Amino acid sequence: MAREGPTPTPIVVHGDVFDRVIVTPHILGGSSVTWELDDKIDVEGPYAFYLEWAEHPDAEWVEVAGPAADSILVDTEQRRFSKLPHSVYRVRLETPTGLLYSDVNPLMGSWNRHDFLIAREVIRREYLALKRYTGTRGRYLARKQWGEVCTECTDYDTGQVTDAHCPTCFGTGIVGGYHAASDLWLGEDLKADREKREDGVGMVANIAQMARAVACPFLTSEDVWISLATDERWAIQQKRKLVMLRGKPLVWNVELRLVPPSDVIYTIPQDWDGGASSSSA
Ligand SMILES: [Zn+2]
């Protein structure tokens, strides 16, 4: 469950059930809010999450997204930091037995307006370079870290996935397996050659590649990137901060591994909707 590596604008809170809530402002508009639940949570499901926003911690809360059964919600509204510097988010969890709230999280974390403007310019230029010259367009699938357990293939007693080719959870153990696909440009790192190794049968066993990615989405190891040009499926292995601003990453250097063609990941459609029909939403 633990996420690897650094995260953009990490704001760590310790509520009663919310272990970690992270607000990531999308420089081009909107904010995504992700969270984890305490492992020891002892509240009967099903769960429905909502995202609430207020222009100040003491102002009236407005529901801006939800319900969702997953651990990510996106506020598509662009909140202007210059006009709303005290903006805050919180997550509301509705269960059959009551309501629970996360702690309150600021929109911009510790960035001030000047930082925000610099970051926006850096990212604008990065996007421009990706789209015009170096980039490959693809679809990004964030692996679900939490959600409805797949009853098709997980062992009732141990929770272990018993079918790596399960069509309901794609071998992740969570229904839908991955959140809805979104566009993501990757720039190949020209300094790094494709590293190829072949096994005894002549099958390509391991192809790894480095790429540049804007740090807007919340890239995590085990997430998947689909090349729209080739339909190749790449698994994100790890990432390194390439461009930083005041301790926060703006551009990642990502290591990707080509997923073998036999993998169930190739059965996921490029326009995957996250398996929403199975959620309570
Ligand atoms: Zn399954």
py3Dmol code that shows the C-alpha trace and the ligand (Angstrom):
import py3Dmol

protein = """\
ATOM      1  CA  MET A   1       0.000   0.000   0.000  1.00  0.00           C
ATOM      2  CA  ALA A   2       2.860   2.385   0.719  1.00  0.00           C
ATOM      3  CA  ARG A   3       3.606   4.735  -2.142  1.00  0.00           C
ATOM      4  CA  GLU A   4       7.173   4.856  -3.343  1.00  0.00           C
ATOM      5  CA  GLY A   5       9.204   7.983  -3.700  1.00  0.00           C
ATOM      6  CA  PRO A   6       8.405  11.647  -3.268  1.00  0.00           C
ATOM      7  CA  THR A   7       4.987  13.088  -4.013  1.00  0.00           C
ATOM      8  CA  PRO A   8       4.019  16.512  -5.333  1.00  0.00           C
ATOM      9  CA  THR A   9       2.933  19.006  -2.655  1.00  0.00           C
ATOM     10  CA  PRO A  10       2.808  16.481   0.152  1.00  0.00           C
ATOM     11  CA  ILE A  11       0.549  17.647   2.926  1.00  0.00           C
ATOM     12  CA  VAL A  12       0.518  15.014   5.611  1.00  0.00           C
ATOM     13  CA  VAL A  13      -2.392  14.851   7.996  1.00  0.00           C
ATOM     14  CA  HIS A  14      -3.324  12.335  10.623  1.00  0.00           C
ATOM     15  CA  GLY A  15      -7.070  12.216  11.086  1.00  0.00           C
ATOM     16  CA  ASP A  16      -8.921   9.360  12.686  1.00  0.00           C
ATOM     17  CA  VAL A  17      -9.448   7.318   9.533  1.00  0.00           C
ATOM     18  CA  PHE A  18      -7.700   9.369   6.843  1.00  0.00           C
ATOM     19  CA  ASP A  19      -4.067   8.428   6.951  1.00  0.00           C
ATOM     20  CA  ARG A  20      -2.816  10.833   4.309  1.00  0.00           C
ATOM     21  CA  VAL A  21      -4.518  13.450   2.149  1.00  0.00           C
ATOM     22  CA  ILE A  22      -2.564  15.067  -0.693  1.00  0.00           C
ATOM     23  CA  VAL A  23      -3.774  18.046  -2.688  1.00  0.00           C
ATOM     24  CA  THR A  24      -2.044  18.391  -6.055  1.00  0.00           C
ATOM     25  CA  PRO A  25      -2.796  21.591  -7.928  1.00  0.00           C
ATOM     26  CA  HIS A  26      -2.847  21.024 -11.677  1.00  0.00           C
ATOM     27  CA  ILE A  27      -0.891  23.935 -13.021  1.00  0.00           C
ATOM     28  CA  LEU A  28      -3.155  24.043 -16.071  1.00  0.00           C
ATOM     29  CA  GLY A  29      -6.307  24.133 -13.945  1.00  0.00           C
ATOM     30  CA  GLY A  30      -8.112  22.029 -11.381  1.00  0.00           C
ATOM     31  CA  SER A  31      -6.767  20.068  -8.435  1.00  0.00           C
ATOM     32  CA  SER A  32      -6.650  16.401  -7.669  1.00  0.00           C
ATOM     33  CA  VAL A  33      -6.973  15.202  -4.119  1.00  0.00           C
ATOM     34  CA  THR A  34      -5.844  11.748  -3.110  1.00  0.00           C
ATOM     35  CA  TRP A  35      -5.852  10.028   0.231  1.00  0.00           C
ATOM     36  CA  GLU A  36      -5.269   6.773   2.018  1.00  0.00           C
ATOM     37  CA  LEU A  37      -7.348   5.253   4.747  1.00  0.00           C
ATOM     38  CA  ASP A  38      -5.902   4.034   7.991  1.00  0.00           C
ATOM     39  CA  ASP A  39      -5.207   0.281   7.780  1.00  0.00           C
ATOM     40  CA  LYS A  40      -6.935  -0.182  11.090  1.00  0.00           C
ATOM     41  CA  ILE A  41     -10.194   1.463   9.976  1.00  0.00           C
ATOM     42  CA  ASP A  42     -13.076  -0.377  11.595  1.00  0.00           C
ATOM     43  CA  VAL A  43     -16.118   1.125   9.884  1.00  0.00           C
ATOM     44  CA  GLU A  44     -18.625  -0.958   7.947  1.00  0.00           C
ATOM     45  CA  GLY A  45     -18.844  -0.231   4.174  1.00  0.00           C
ATOM     46  CA  PRO A  46     -19.828   0.573   1.526  1.00  0.00           C
ATOM     47  CA  TYR A  47     -17.935   3.874   1.465  1.00  0.00           C
ATOM     48  CA  ALA A  48     -18.755   6.954  -0.593  1.00  0.00           C
ATOM     49  CA  PHE A  49     -16.219   9.791  -0.732  1.00  0.00           C
ATOM     50  CA  TYR A  50     -16.946  13.429  -1.541  1.00  0.00           C
ATOM     51  CA  LEU A  51     -14.592  16.358  -2.036  1.00  0.00           C
ATOM     52  CA  GLU A  52     -15.435  19.648  -0.355  1.00  0.00           C
ATOM     53  CA  TRP A  53     -13.858  23.045  -0.933  1.00  0.00           C
ATOM     54  CA  ALA A  54     -14.031  26.331   0.987  1.00  0.00           C
ATOM     55  CA  GLU A  55     -12.428  29.672   0.201  1.00  0.00           C
ATOM     56  CA  HIS A  56     -11.250  29.818   3.807  1.00  0.00           C
ATOM     57  CA  PRO A  57     -11.214  27.204   6.608  1.00  0.00           C
ATOM     58  CA  ASP A  58     -13.961  29.189   8.370  1.00  0.00           C
ATOM     59  CA  ALA A  59     -16.076  29.750   5.260  1.00  0.00           C
ATOM     60  CA  GLU A  60     -18.942  27.613   4.075  1.00  0.00           C
ATOM     61  CA  TRP A  61     -17.980  24.223   2.612  1.00  0.00           C
ATOM     62  CA  VAL A  62     -19.100  23.432  -0.936  1.00  0.00           C
ATOM     63  CA  GLU A  63     -19.267  19.934  -2.388  1.00  0.00           C
ATOM     64  CA  VAL A  64     -17.175  19.945  -5.589  1.00  0.00           C
ATOM     65  CA  ALA A  65     -16.780  16.263  -6.507  1.00  0.00           C
ATOM     66  CA  GLY A  66     -18.119  12.832  -5.673  1.00  0.00           C
ATOM     67  CA  PRO A  67     -19.421  10.398  -4.847  1.00  0.00           C
ATOM     68  CA  ALA A  68     -16.545   8.054  -5.554  1.00  0.00           C
ATOM     69  CA  ALA A  69     -15.582   4.699  -4.167  1.00  0.00           C
ATOM     70  CA  ASP A  70     -11.918   5.232  -5.085  1.00  0.00           C
ATOM     71  CA  SER A  71      -9.220   7.197  -3.308  1.00  0.00           C
ATOM     72  CA  ILE A  72      -8.992  10.079  -5.780  1.00  0.00           C
ATOM     73  CA  LEU A  73     -11.305  12.977  -6.600  1.00  0.00           C
ATOM     74  CA  VAL A  74     -10.695  15.833  -9.000  1.00  0.00           C
ATOM     75  CA  ASP A  75     -11.978  19.375  -8.594  1.00  0.00           C
ATOM     76  CA  THR A  76     -12.189  20.470 -12.237  1.00  0.00           C
ATOM     77  CA  GLU A  77     -12.746  24.124 -11.318  1.00  0.00           C
ATOM     78  CA  GLN A  78      -9.646  26.307 -11.626  1.00  0.00           C
ATOM     79  CA  ARG A  79      -9.271  28.040  -8.255  1.00  0.00           C
ATOM     80  CA  ARG A  80      -7.250  31.176  -8.738  1.00  0.00           C
ATOM     81  CA  PHE A  81      -4.594  31.290  -6.086  1.00  0.00           C
ATOM     82  CA  SER A  82      -4.178  35.050  -6.502  1.00  0.00           C
ATOM     83  CA  LYS A  83      -7.823  35.579  -5.584  1.00  0.00           C
ATOM     84  CA  LEU A  84      -8.321  32.671  -3.193  1.00  0.00           C
ATOM     85  CA  PRO A  85      -5.052  32.259  -1.305  1.00  0.00           C
ATOM     86  CA  HIS A  86      -6.742  30.621   1.706  1.00  0.00           C
ATOM     87  CA  SER A  87      -8.565  27.936  -0.268  1.00  0.00           C
ATOM     88  CA  VAL A  88      -8.852  24.584   1.476  1.00  0.00           C
ATOM     89  CA  TYR A  89     -10.093  21.085   0.714  1.00  0.00           C
ATOM     90  CA  ARG A  90     -11.372  18.274   2.851  1.00  0.00           C
ATOM     91  CA  VAL A  91     -12.656  14.789   2.067  1.00  0.00           C
ATOM     92  CA  ARG A  92     -15.984  13.589   3.438  1.00  0.00           C
ATOM     93  CA  LEU A  93     -16.570   9.882   3.904  1.00  0.00           C
ATOM     94  CA  GLU A  94     -20.140   8.658   4.080  1.00  0.00           C
ATOM     95  CA  THR A  95     -20.774   5.205   5.483  1.00  0.00           C
ATOM     96  CA  PRO A  96     -24.011   3.465   6.499  1.00  0.00           C
ATOM     97  CA  THR A  97     -23.218   4.424  10.100  1.00  0.00           C
ATOM     98  CA  GLY A  98     -22.257   8.066   9.693  1.00  0.00           C
ATOM     99  CA  LEU A  99     -19.996  10.807   8.342  1.00  0.00           C
ATOM    100  CA  LEU A 100     -16.246  11.214   8.734  1.00  0.00           C
ATOM    101  CA  TYR A 101     -14.100  14.153   7.644  1.00  0.00           C
ATOM    102  CA  SER A 102     -10.430  14.417   6.818  1.00  0.00           C
ATOM    103  CA  ASP A 103      -8.306  17.242   8.136  1.00  0.00           C
ATOM    104  CA  VAL A 104      -8.341  20.516   6.229  1.00  0.00           C
ATOM    105  CA  ASN A 105      -5.733  20.837   3.464  1.00  0.00           C
ATOM    106  CA  PRO A 106      -4.579  24.045   1.807  1.00  0.00           C
ATOM    107  CA  LEU A 107      -4.838  24.395  -1.964  1.00  0.00           C
ATOM    108  CA  MET A 108      -1.280  25.477  -2.562  1.00  0.00           C
ATOM    109  CA  GLY A 109       0.588  23.777   0.252  1.00  0.00           C
ATOM    110  CA  SER A 110       3.607  25.888   1.090  1.00  0.00           C
ATOM    111  CA  TRP A 111       3.876  27.538  -2.329  1.00  0.00           C
ATOM    112  CA  ASN A 112       3.397  31.275  -2.527  1.00  0.00           C
ATOM    113  CA  ARG A 113       2.097  33.091  -5.584  1.00  0.00           C
ATOM    114  CA  HIS A 114       5.562  33.765  -6.956  1.00  0.00           C
ATOM    115  CA  ASP A 115       6.453  30.052  -6.766  1.00  0.00           C
ATOM    116  CA  PHE A 116       3.216  29.201  -8.495  1.00  0.00           C
ATOM    117  CA  LEU A 117       3.946  31.551 -11.403  1.00  0.00           C
ATOM    118  CA  ILE A 118       7.443  30.139 -11.873  1.00  0.00           C
ATOM    119  CA  ALA A 119       6.118  26.585 -11.716  1.00  0.00           C
ATOM    120  CA  ARG A 120       3.429  27.371 -14.258  1.00  0.00           C
ATOM    121  CA  GLU A 121       5.992  28.774 -16.680  1.00  0.00           C
ATOM    122  CA  VAL A 122       8.356  25.809 -16.265  1.00  0.00           C
ATOM    123  CA  ILE A 123       5.522  23.388 -16.905  1.00  0.00           C
ATOM    124  CA  ARG A 124       4.151  25.361 -19.844  1.00  0.00           C
ATOM    125  CA  ARG A 125       7.544  25.156 -21.555  1.00  0.00           C
ATOM    126  CA  GLU A 126       7.900  21.478 -20.747  1.00  0.00           C
ATOM    127  CA  TYR A 127       4.501  20.714 -22.308  1.00  0.00           C
ATOM    128  CA  LEU A 128       5.409  22.741 -25.364  1.00  0.00           C
ATOM    129  CA  ALA A 129       8.628  20.786 -25.872  1.00  0.00           C
ATOM    130  CA  LEU A 130       6.834  17.476 -25.335  1.00  0.00           C
ATOM    131  CA  LYS A 131       4.051  18.248 -27.778  1.00  0.00           C
ATOM    132  CA  ARG A 132       6.179  19.830 -30.515  1.00  0.00           C
ATOM    133  CA  TYR A 133       9.425  17.907 -30.455  1.00  0.00           C
ATOM    134  CA  THR A 134      10.302  15.153 -28.054  1.00  0.00           C
ATOM    135  CA  GLY A 135       7.049  13.753 -26.753  1.00  0.00           C
ATOM    136  CA  THR A 136       4.903  10.714 -27.401  1.00  0.00           C
ATOM    137  CA  ARG A 137       1.238  10.924 -26.555  1.00  0.00           C
ATOM    138  CA  GLY A 138      -0.202   8.180 -24.453  1.00  0.00           C
ATOM    139  CA  ARG A 139      -2.810   7.215 -21.925  1.00  0.00           C
ATOM    140  CA  TYR A 140      -2.051   7.061 -18.245  1.00  0.00           C
ATOM    141  CA  LEU A 141      -3.688   4.518 -15.944  1.00  0.00           C
ATOM    142  CA  ALA A 142      -3.205   5.055 -12.223  1.00  0.00           C
ATOM    143  CA  ARG A 143      -3.350   1.768 -10.388  1.00  0.00           C
ATOM    144  CA  LYS A 144      -6.037   1.711  -7.705  1.00  0.00           C
ATOM    145  CA  GLN A 145      -4.486   1.592  -4.262  1.00  0.00           C
ATOM    146  CA  TRP A 146      -7.732   1.058  -2.457  1.00  0.00           C
ATOM    147  CA  GLY A 147     -11.322   0.141  -3.316  1.00  0.00           C
ATOM    148  CA  GLU A 148     -13.847  -2.641  -3.655  1.00  0.00           C
ATOM    149  CA  VAL A 149     -12.092  -5.995  -3.306  1.00  0.00           C
ATOM    150  CA  CYS A 150     -12.474  -8.300  -6.319  1.00  0.00           C
ATOM    151  CA  THR A 151     -14.497 -11.327  -5.288  1.00  0.00           C
ATOM    152  CA  GLU A 152     -13.904 -13.056  -8.649  1.00  0.00           C
ATOM    153  CA  CYS A 153     -10.323 -13.949  -7.911  1.00  0.00           C
ATOM    154  CA  THR A 154      -9.165 -13.022  -4.414  1.00  0.00           C
ATOM    155  CA  ASP A 155      -8.891 -15.673  -1.756  1.00  0.00           C
ATOM    156  CA  TYR A 156     -11.558 -14.998   0.863  1.00  0.00           C
ATOM    157  CA  ASP A 157      -9.297 -15.781   3.800  1.00  0.00           C
ATOM    158  CA  THR A 158      -5.947 -14.319   2.745  1.00  0.00           C
ATOM    159  CA  GLY A 159      -7.035 -11.562   0.325  1.00  0.00           C
ATOM    160  CA  GLN A 160      -4.424 -12.866  -2.138  1.00  0.00           C
ATOM    161  CA  VAL A 161      -5.079 -12.551  -5.872  1.00  0.00           C
ATOM    162  CA  THR A 162      -5.423 -16.058  -7.301  1.00  0.00           C
ATOM    163  CA  ASP A 163      -5.837 -15.190 -11.000  1.00  0.00           C
ATOM    164  CA  ALA A 164      -3.309 -12.824 -12.590  1.00  0.00           C
ATOM    165  CA  HIS A 165      -5.555 -12.689 -15.711  1.00  0.00           C
ATOM    166  CA  CYS A 166      -8.750 -11.771 -13.866  1.00  0.00           C
ATOM    167  CA  PRO A 167     -10.905  -9.621 -16.216  1.00  0.00           C
ATOM    168  CA  THR A 168     -12.593  -7.837 -13.295  1.00  0.00           C
ATOM    169  CA  CYS A 169      -9.517  -6.501 -11.506  1.00  0.00           C
ATOM    170  CA  PHE A 170      -6.679  -7.148 -14.044  1.00  0.00           C
ATOM    171  CA  GLY A 171      -4.750  -9.000 -11.368  1.00  0.00           C
ATOM    172  CA  THR A 172      -4.717  -6.093  -8.911  1.00  0.00           C
ATOM    173  CA  GLY A 173      -7.302  -7.491  -6.495  1.00  0.00           C
ATOM    174  CA  ILE A 174      -9.347  -4.264  -6.648  1.00  0.00           C
ATOM    175  CA  VAL A 175     -12.399  -4.017  -8.931  1.00  0.00           C
ATOM    176  CA  GLY A 176     -11.543  -2.064 -12.086  1.00  0.00           C
ATOM    177  CA  GLY A 177      -7.830  -2.299 -11.325  1.00  0.00           C
ATOM    178  CA  TYR A 178      -6.988   1.183 -12.605  1.00  0.00           C
ATOM    179  CA  HIS A 179      -8.562   4.633 -12.433  1.00  0.00           C
ATOM    180  CA  ALA A 180     -10.042   6.178 -15.577  1.00  0.00           C
ATOM    181  CA  ALA A 181      -7.432   6.793 -18.296  1.00  0.00           C
ATOM    182  CA  SER A 182      -6.128  10.291 -18.941  1.00  0.00           C
ATOM    183  CA  ASP A 183      -3.759  11.787 -21.520  1.00  0.00           C
ATOM    184  CA  LEU A 184      -0.089  11.842 -20.613  1.00  0.00           C
ATOM    185  CA  TRP A 185       2.809  12.936 -22.807  1.00  0.00           C
ATOM    186  CA  LEU A 186       6.160  11.306 -22.201  1.00  0.00           C
ATOM    187  CA  GLY A 187       9.452  12.523 -23.593  1.00  0.00           C
ATOM    188  CA  GLU A 188      12.086   9.933 -24.296  1.00  0.00           C
ATOM    189  CA  ASP A 189      15.291  10.512 -22.489  1.00  0.00           C
ATOM    190  CA  LEU A 190      17.785  10.563 -25.351  1.00  0.00           C
ATOM    191  CA  LYS A 191      20.737   9.903 -23.077  1.00  0.00           C
ATOM    192  CA  ALA A 192      19.366   6.545 -22.039  1.00  0.00           C
ATOM    193  CA  ASP A 193      19.380   3.716 -24.555  1.00  0.00           C
ATOM    194  CA  ARG A 194      16.779   1.054 -24.551  1.00  0.00           C
ATOM    195  CA  GLU A 195      18.147  -1.705 -22.436  1.00  0.00           C
ATOM    196  CA  LYS A 196      17.373  -5.031 -24.045  1.00  0.00           C
ATOM    197  CA  ARG A 197      17.934  -8.480 -22.706  1.00  0.00           C
ATOM    198  CA  GLU A 198      16.725 -11.678 -24.274  1.00  0.00           C
ATOM    199  CA  ASP A 199      16.038 -14.957 -22.600  1.00  0.00           C
ATOM    200  CA  GLY A 200      16.834 -18.439 -23.921  1.00  0.00           C
ATOM    201  CA  VAL A 201      13.743 -18.716 -26.123  1.00  0.00           C
ATOM    202  CA  GLY A 202      14.546 -15.465 -27.897  1.00  0.00           C
ATOM    203  CA  MET A 203      11.609 -13.604 -26.375  1.00  0.00           C
ATOM    204  CA  VAL A 204      12.238 -10.053 -25.287  1.00  0.00           C
ATOM    205  CA  ALA A 205      12.391 -10.462 -21.566  1.00  0.00           C
ATOM    206  CA  ASN A 206      13.152  -7.011 -20.316  1.00  0.00           C
ATOM    207  CA  ILE A 207      12.987  -3.662 -22.049  1.00  0.00           C
ATOM    208  CA  ALA A 208      13.442  -0.626 -19.870  1.00  0.00           C
ATOM    209  CA  GLN A 209      13.397   3.014 -20.871  1.00  0.00           C
ATOM    210  CA  MET A 210      13.786   6.394 -19.224  1.00  0.00           C
ATOM    211  CA  ALA A 211      11.365   9.207 -20.032  1.00  0.00           C
ATOM    212  CA  ARG A 212      10.517  12.748 -18.967  1.00  0.00           C
ATOM    213  CA  ALA A 213       7.068  13.519 -17.596  1.00  0.00           C
ATOM    214  CA  VAL A 214       5.484  16.634 -16.192  1.00  0.00           C
ATOM    215  CA  ALA A 215       4.793  16.067 -12.502  1.00  0.00           C
ATOM    216  CA  CYS A 216       1.111  16.950 -12.764  1.00  0.00           C
ATOM    217  CA  PRO A 217      -0.420  13.505 -12.430  1.00  0.00           C
ATOM    218  CA  PHE A 218       0.418  11.534  -9.372  1.00  0.00           C
ATOM    219  CA  LEU A 219       2.743   8.984 -10.992  1.00  0.00           C
ATOM    220  CA  THR A 220       3.334   5.945  -8.829  1.00  0.00           C
ATOM    221  CA  SER A 221       5.177   2.703  -9.419  1.00  0.00           C
ATOM    222  CA  GLU A 222       2.872   0.031 -10.889  1.00  0.00           C
ATOM    223  CA  ASP A 223       0.905   2.670 -12.785  1.00  0.00           C
ATOM    224  CA  VAL A 224       0.624   1.991 -16.516  1.00  0.00           C
ATOM    225  CA  TRP A 225       1.276   4.127 -19.582  1.00  0.00           C
ATOM    226  CA  ILE A 226      -0.112   3.141 -22.998  1.00  0.00           C
ATOM    227  CA  SER A 227       1.623   4.451 -26.116  1.00  0.00           C
ATOM    228  CA  LEU A 228      -1.101   5.578 -28.534  1.00  0.00           C
ATOM    229  CA  ALA A 229       1.291   5.069 -31.465  1.00  0.00           C
ATOM    230  CA  THR A 230       2.061   1.398 -30.779  1.00  0.00           C
ATOM    231  CA  ASP A 231      -0.423   0.320 -28.071  1.00  0.00           C
ATOM    232  CA  GLU A 232       2.587  -0.854 -26.091  1.00  0.00           C
ATOM    233  CA  ARG A 233       1.884  -1.010 -22.371  1.00  0.00           C
ATOM    234  CA  TRP A 234       4.603   0.271 -20.067  1.00  0.00           C
ATOM    235  CA  ALA A 235       4.709  -0.140 -16.302  1.00  0.00           C
ATOM    236  CA  ILE A 236       6.167   2.700 -14.275  1.00  0.00           C
ATOM    237  CA  GLN A 237       9.052   1.379 -12.204  1.00  0.00           C
ATOM    238  CA  GLN A 238      10.415   4.368 -10.383  1.00  0.00           C
ATOM    239  CA  LYS A 239      10.817   8.077 -10.779  1.00  0.00           C
ATOM    240  CA  ARG A 240      13.408  10.699  -9.994  1.00  0.00           C
ATOM    241  CA  LYS A 241      12.994  14.430  -9.591  1.00  0.00           C
ATOM    242  CA  LEU A 242      14.445  16.187 -12.638  1.00  0.00           C
ATOM    243  CA  VAL A 243      13.246  19.763 -12.122  1.00  0.00           C
ATOM    244  CA  MET A 244      12.453  21.004  -8.638  1.00  0.00           C
ATOM    245  CA  LEU A 245      10.966  24.153  -7.187  1.00  0.00           C
ATOM    246  CA  ARG A 246      11.260  24.734  -3.451  1.00  0.00           C
ATOM    247  CA  GLY A 247      11.475  21.035  -2.702  1.00  0.00           C
ATOM    248  CA  LYS A 248       8.599  20.041  -4.975  1.00  0.00           C
ATOM    249  CA  PRO A 249       9.039  18.187  -8.257  1.00  0.00           C
ATOM    250  CA  LEU A 250       7.854  19.791 -11.505  1.00  0.00           C
ATOM    251  CA  VAL A 251       9.323  17.300 -13.949  1.00  0.00           C
ATOM    252  CA  TRP A 252       9.971  13.627 -13.339  1.00  0.00           C
ATOM    253  CA  ASN A 253      12.491  11.316 -14.881  1.00  0.00           C
ATOM    254  CA  VAL A 254      10.550   8.073 -15.042  1.00  0.00           C
ATOM    255  CA  GLU A 255      11.808   4.545 -15.541  1.00  0.00           C
ATOM    256  CA  LEU A 256       9.421   2.391 -17.543  1.00  0.00           C
ATOM    257  CA  ARG A 257       9.425  -1.326 -18.231  1.00  0.00           C
ATOM    258  CA  LEU A 258       7.682  -2.804 -21.280  1.00  0.00           C
ATOM    259  CA  VAL A 259       4.923  -5.169 -20.181  1.00  0.00           C
ATOM    260  CA  PRO A 260       5.095  -8.585 -21.938  1.00  0.00           C
ATOM    261  CA  PRO A 261       2.375  -9.048 -24.621  1.00  0.00           C
ATOM    262  CA  SER A 262       0.807 -11.946 -22.702  1.00  0.00           C
ATOM    263  CA  ASP A 263      -0.043  -9.708 -19.749  1.00  0.00           C
ATOM    264  CA  VAL A 264      -3.672  -9.021 -18.885  1.00  0.00           C
ATOM    265  CA  ILE A 265      -2.833  -5.284 -18.988  1.00  0.00           C
ATOM    266  CA  TYR A 266      -3.172  -5.477 -22.812  1.00  0.00           C
ATOM    267  CA  THR A 267      -6.896  -6.231 -22.415  1.00  0.00           C
ATOM    268  CA  ILE A 268      -7.555  -2.823 -20.818  1.00  0.00           C
ATOM    269  CA  PRO A 269      -9.112  -0.425 -23.361  1.00  0.00           C
ATOM    270  CA  GLN A 270      -7.165   2.789 -24.123  1.00  0.00           C
ATOM    271  CA  ASP A 271     -10.222   4.780 -23.024  1.00  0.00           C
ATOM    272  CA  TRP A 272     -10.679   2.798 -19.807  1.00  0.00           C
ATOM    273  CA  ASP A 273     -13.334   4.363 -17.564  1.00  0.00           C
ATOM    274  CA  GLY A 274     -12.072   2.884 -14.311  1.00  0.00           C
ATOM    275  CA  GLY A 275     -14.725   0.172 -14.153  1.00  0.00           C
ATOM    276  CA  ALA A 276     -17.211   2.748 -12.864  1.00  0.00           C
ATOM    277  CA  SER A 277     -20.227   0.498 -13.375  1.00  0.00           C
ATOM    278  CA  SER A 278     -19.103  -1.637 -10.472  1.00  0.00           C
ATOM    279  CA  SER A 279     -18.670   1.289  -8.052  1.00  0.00           C
ATOM    280  CA  SER A 280     -21.513   2.652  -5.979  1.00  0.00           C
ATOM    281  CA  ALA A 281     -21.320   5.978  -7.821  1.00  0.00           C
TER     282      ALA A 281
END
"""
ligand_1 = """\
1
ZN
Zn -10.012 -10.207 -9.765
"""
view = py3Dmol.view(width=600, height=400)
view.addModel(protein, "pdb")
view.setStyle({"model": 0}, {"cartoon": {"style": "trace"}})
view.addModel(ligand_1, "xyz")
view.setStyle({"model": 1}, {"stick": {}})
view.zoomTo()
view.show()
